Amino acid sequence: MQSIKTYQNIPLQKIKIEDVSIGFRQVGTGEDLVFIHGFPTHGYTWRKLIPRLSAKYSCSILDLPGLGDSDWSANTDFKSSAQARYVLQLLAKKGINKCTLIAHNSGATVARVMAIEAPEKIDNLVLFNTEIPNHRPPWIPFYQQVGLLPLVPFFIQIALRQKWFVKSPMGFKEAYTDKTMFENKNNLGPYLDPVTNSKRKIIGAFKYLKGIDWKVIDEFETNHQKIKANVLFIWGEKDRTFPLAIAKNMLGQFNTKCEFKIIKNAALLPHEEQAEAVNNAILEFI
């Protein structure tokens, strides 16, 4: 519970970039770590890592447009490349000239685009359970296609209020190996409550989801070699969304130092299930 209070007590800033407003929190002093969440989470997903890492580093936690405490307009570009552009502009505004990016699933796609576009700014990439070239995770392409159709967000809001749906393969079944985590509202509640209670929030979430760019992801197969940062993959061993056996194929796609750390008894969200092991892996690497 202490980690949850620590995250919630970090003051929220709203950083205006182009036509979006990015929720931003900063805690700690030292070299810069920048945390980029994936879908359908937001900055809260890092709550169990921040207390320990902020004791040694300056930790910047952001909410990408469409999720968390961000905001967007009718003209916002949600594509992965645009999200990377927003974050790079945010770092410039905050005077962060060099950093380590710590990023999860679709946020790690954004992080890789950043590392290719601005290699001088990124020393290390720590990437969790992220998109893999030429692999499509279950249900995501389907939700991308239908999520913004008329009435679909309304029906998804209803479905997400049902425990059976949340625990189903169409919901969050593969998020955790420890299924008792579904019973604690402090785990999924902060992600589900906003989108089930707000039409704008659920539309924003589907706009974010639709922006995940599979062409960019597939091109990583060759573009990974353009990354100059050192790379650490941290992977939940039981992840069925981004299977470990396929993920390991990415190791040979980099020309820099690249390591792969497997987290036992964890699935899609290893930093939420096994925070101590994940923190140890990050600190050893950086």
N, C-alpha and C positions, 0 to 999 in steps of 0.2 A: 504493500500500500504506500510505503514511503516514496517509491519511484513515481507513482501516479501523482502524488501531491507535488513532488519536485517539478514535474513537467508542467502541471497546471499553474504553478506559481511563477513560471517564467513570463515576464510581460510580453504581451502580444503587440507587435507593430504591424502596420499596413503599409507596404511599399508599393508605390504607384510606378508601374512600368507599362509604357504604351497605353493600351486600353484595358489593362488588368490591374488588380490590386492583390498583391501576394502577402498572405499571412506569414509573419517572420518572427522567430524567437531566437534569442542569443543569450548564452550563459557560459561562464568560465573564461579563463585567460590562457594565452599561449598560442601555439600554432593553430591554424584554422582547420576545423573539420566541418564540412557542409553536408547536411543530411537531406536526401531526396527520397520521399516515399513513393510507393507505387499505387496501383489500383486494387481495391477501392478504399484504401486507407488514407491517412494524412499524417501530419507531423507527430501525432500522438503515438504512432507505432514505434517510435524510438524511445519511449518513456523509460524502459528498463535499462537502456544503454547510457543515457545521458548523465545520471548521477556519477558514475565512475569515470566516464570519459571527460566530463567537464571539470574534474579535479586536476586534469593535466593539460587540457586543450580548450580553446575557444570553440564552442559548439554552436553552429548556426542551423536552425531547423526551419524549413519552409513548407508551405502548403502550395502545391501547384494549382494553377487556375482550373476550376471545376470541382475541387475537393477542399475539405477543411475550411479554414478561415480566409480563403481566397475569394475574389469576386471577378466577374467577367462581363463582357457586353455582347450584344448581338453580333458584333463584328470580330470577336476574338478568334484567333487561329489556335486550335488545340493540337495541331500536328506535333509530333515529337521534336522536329527541328525548331518549331516556334517556341515550344516549352524550353528548349535548351537556350534559345536566344533570350527569353525572359530572365532565366536564372543568371546568365552571364551579365546581363545588364544590372541585375540586382547586386551581384558580387561587386561590380564596379561602383555602384552607388554606396555600398557599405565599406568600400576601401579594402576589400579582400583580394589581394593580388595573386596569392598562391594558396592552394588548399589541397586537402585530401577530400575527395567525394566519397560519401558512404551512401549507397543507393540500393533500393529494393525494386524488384520486378520492372514495371514500366518506367519507374524512376531511374533504374539503371540503364535503360535505353536512352533516356535523356542525358544521363551522365556520360555515356559513351559518345554521343554526338558532341557534347561539350568538349570532351578530351580530344576529339578529332579537330573541332573548329578552333579551339584555343589551347593548344598543347602547352604553351608557356605558363598557363594558369593552374594546371592540374599536375600535382606531384604523384599522387596515388589514386587509384580507383579501388574501392572495396565494394563488390557487387554481389548482391544476394538474389538467388532464385529468380533469374531474369529471363526475358525472351531469348530464344535460341534461333539462329538462322535456319530457315526452312522447316521450322516446327510451329504448329498451331495448337495452342492449349485448348482443352475442351471448353465449349460453350462461349468463349470470348468472341470469336468471329460472328457467332449467331447473335449475341447481344449487341455487337456493333451494328449489325444490319437492322435489327428491329427496335432497338432501345429508344429511338427518337420518333417512332411512328405514333400517330394519334392514339391516345389512351393507354399506350404501353407503359409509360412511367407510372400512371395511376395504378394499373394492375400489379406492377412490380412493387409499389409501395405496400399494397395489401399483402402480397406474398411475403414480403420481408418482415411482416408482423407475425408470421406464422412460424413457430419453432420447427415444424417438420420441413418447411422449405429452406430455412436457414441451414439446417443440418443435412440437406440433400445435396447431390452432386451439382445441381443447378445453382445452389447457394454457396455455402462456405464449408462443405464437408471436408475438403482437402486442405483447409487452412492449418489445421492442427492434427498432430498424431494423438495427443492427449484429449480425448473427446470431453473430459470434464471441464475443459476450458470454455465450452459453450455455456456452461451453467453460471459462470461468473460474468455479470453484466459489465464489469470493468474491461472486459476483453473486446467483444464485438460491439457493445452498446454505443461507444463513442463514434463508431463508423455508421451504424445502422440508424441511430436516432435522428441525425440530421436529414438523411434522405427519406426516411419514412414520414417525417413531419413537415417537410417543405417541398413544394413543387419545384421551386427554383433549384434547390440543392440536388434533387434527383435528376433534373434535366442537366445540370452542370456535370454530374457524375457521368451521365451517358455521353455528353459532349466530350469529356476527357477520354472516355473509353474509345469513342469513335476516332479520336485523334491518334491512337496508337498506330504507327505507320509500318506495315509489314514489309514494304519495299525497303525502307531504311534498315529494318531488322535483318532481312535476308542478305542485304549488301554488306552487313557486318562480316560475313564469311571472308571477304577480301579486305574490307575496310578496317577490321581489327588491327591489321598490321600497320596502320597509320597512327595508332595510339602510341604515344611516347611515355606515358605514365606507367609506373609499376602497377600490376593488377593482382588483386586477391579476390578470388571467387569464394564466397561462403555459401554452402548449400545444405539445406535440410535433406537428410538422407532419404526420407520417406516421401519426398515431394512427387506427386503424380501429375501436377500441372506442368511442371518443367522437369521431366525425369532426369535423374542423376546420370544415367548411362549416356544420354544424348548430350547433356550439358558438358560432360568432360571432353567432348569433341572440340570445344572451343579453345582448349588449352594450346593446341598447336597453331592457332591462328594469330598469335601475338609474337612480335619480335623483341619485346621487353621482358623483364622479369615477370613471370606469371605463375601464381600458385593457386592451389585448389584445396580448400579446407572443408571437410565433410562434418556436419553436425549431426550426431546421433540423436535419436528420439525427437526428431523435428521434421516438419514438412515445409509448407510454403512460407511460414513465418518463423524461421529459426531464432531471430532476435527477440521474439516474444515468448517462445517456448523454452529456449536454452540461453538466456541472456549472459550468464557467466561464461559459458564456453565461447560465445560469440565475442564478448569483450576481450577475452584472453587472446583470441585469434587476431583481432584488430590491433591490440596493443603490441603483440609480438611482431606483426607485419610492419607497422608504421614507426 
